[in-house]
Amino acid sequence: MTALLHVDNISKRFGGFVALDGIALEVEPGERLGLIGPNGSGKSTLVNCICGTLQNETGSVLFDGHVMDGLAAHERTHRGVARSFQLPRPFHSMTLADNLRIPLLYTVHARSGPLRSTGDLDARCHELLDMFGLAKKSKQMPRDLTQVEMRKLELARAMAAEPKLLIADESMAGLSYSEIEDILALLVRLNERGITIILIEHIMSAVMSFSQRLAVLVSGKKIADGKPEDVVRDPEVVRAYLGQ
Amino acid sequence: MNTLSFSVIATAVGLAVLAFAHWLGLDYFYFAGYTILQFIVLSTAWNILGGYCGYVNFGSAAFFAMGAYSSVFMHKFYPLPVPVLVVIGAVVSGIVGFGMGYLTLRLRGAFFAIATLAMAVVLQTLVINWEYVGGSRGAYIIRPENLEVAGLTINYIEYLFVLMLILAVVALATSRAIERSQLGFGFATIRDDELAAEACGVPTLRVKLIATTLSGAFMGMAGAPFPYYIGYLQPQSAFGLEYAVNSIAMPMIGGTTSWVGPLVGAILLGSAQQYATVTISSAVNLLIVGLMLVAFVIIAPNGLIGLVQEYLRRRQR
């Protein structure tokens, strides 16, 4: 089986600071990958390089057999990479339904020709809101949402683009245990539908229960990659997290 | 209501205005009305970029002047009927808008506003030094008294008034159509969050360029008949602060998120200015704009439309 995402030796610098230093990573179709690392280890930079928000300086990103280097973020979204943001970034002036309408109009519509009628579009919005438990709030504004609902909206909007790969960047930070369970269950459900997921998270219990494989970034380098149980026992990983 | 029926209604309203003006038979009404209509077009054009996309353009006067000066140029080079000049003005200012967009849209907020202001200064300097269109002395355009069309004699100022009325209807219909289209949603995502917009698949650069081009083209359209209206065009008046300030203040006062805002703002502020010009002095114009802008920023930051929407929302609860 060929990998869905193939990150080949990419590097990224900000001035003199090396944020990513020769990262290689492969993700198989349908896989659930956990990506962990201390603050400032380059996780979000890696996500930004995969999604096209930032351009890597060396190496290349292959997705679904195509080279993605040099493509703008929206073109990568069209090809099937979706992401949620670490801090939710909803469209503040739009209702929840309209927030989901954007990826439907600009990505799904562009990909598969005219997205049927406006009625189909509305139906699709509500189906998604329903799936994420937000159906009752479809006409409300993002500012009326609670923190966990905001995270769900962020994921719902990423899912509206009908991606092959979903990158969830710390979608559980600051949530309570039951809320974390809630989001985890959602992510597992999405995965069961065949969507490959990369989960970036600090909450170890969540990462451990979710991931089939775990990769660890420290100071822009990947120091471990393998079965979650093995990785957390890796002496280098322990050292990075707990110090010597 | 779809765009077609809206256009029909807008045209009917336009015809009613025209019938009223005709019935009044007052030249002054055409003069004053022309200015107000011109500001409806200008503020609607500004709102496409400033209101829908959230990019504040301080260089509206430059786009307006480009339209006016392309008419002056054509008048000397190869005289054409004014409606054709409107199209030429739109093309010239549209190109300038596209260029400005390409050069400056990586800038956001105040930096974008400063860049547009700088562009206006550069273009004004170019025009001042361009002898063919009159340079700093300005250019005279002698307007014929009447226009003969198919055996009919039409008062020229009435003709310009009708032309501007048509432009206003076109601008409003376009802006309203955009608001409800995929493009309108794209504009709104740019106003809200460009990074999230890209992540949702919105080609932000392309969408922004469409906005700057459209906005510029409409401003050019508003400017093209201006030399014929005013009779004598000089850089200071075409690039006047009045245009830049008014095209920002009018949508702000009316409300920037909908096509109604610029219309309401332009009628309100435009009429107030015309009234002040006649009763007090023309110099009071900008003072009125300034005071109203300050008042609205404090009392109704979302403009009159925002105020009405808020009121309706409260009543619903």
Interface residues (C-beta under 8 A of the other chain):
Chain A: C51 G52 T53 A72 A73 H74 E75 T77 H78 A82 R83 F85 R89 P90 F91 H92 S93 M94 D98 R101 I102 P103 L105 Y106 T107 H109 A110 R157 A158 A160 A161
Chain B: Q182 F185 G186 A188 T189 R191 D192 D193 L195 A196 A197 E198 A199 C200 G201 V202 P203 T204 L205 T257
